[in-house]
Structures are given as C-alpha cells and as structure tokens.
Amino acid sequence: MRTCAKMRCDSEPVATVSLLYAERVVSIGELLAERDRNLLDLCRDHVERMTPPVGWTVHDERIISIPDSPALAV
C-alpha cells in the first residue's frame, strides 16, 4: 500500500501534487496509478491543509463526481 509523502503519515494518498517552480504553481491532480518520486502523493488531510508558498497559486485539477450527476472539473 502506498502512503502519504508526509513524514510519519501512514494514511493512504488521494491526490498527486506537483510543484511548478517556474510558474510558481502548486498543481493538485488525481492520484497517479504509479508513484513518481518527483511528485508528492498526499492524503486527504495533508491536501486540505496545504498552503502554497507566498506568491504561489494552487491549481486543483481533480475531478469531483457528485452522485447522480456527471463529473465536474474544478
């Protein structure tokens, strides 16, 4: 089982996070099928509590599905 990339966190990851330094963007995407050591796989708690560095923006590109509704991009 994969675990969250945060030290001492044994929770299962739900999203893959990439840091785009040139654009000053934190990009949150769907959890990739395989771990990429250049990206961060984070659990729900760590994704929700994450704050970007000063001057950076967060792009959450995950797809949220609502029961009985088509999937929506956020």
Order of alpha helices (4+ residues) and beta strands (2+ residues): beta-beta-beta-alpha-beta-beta-beta
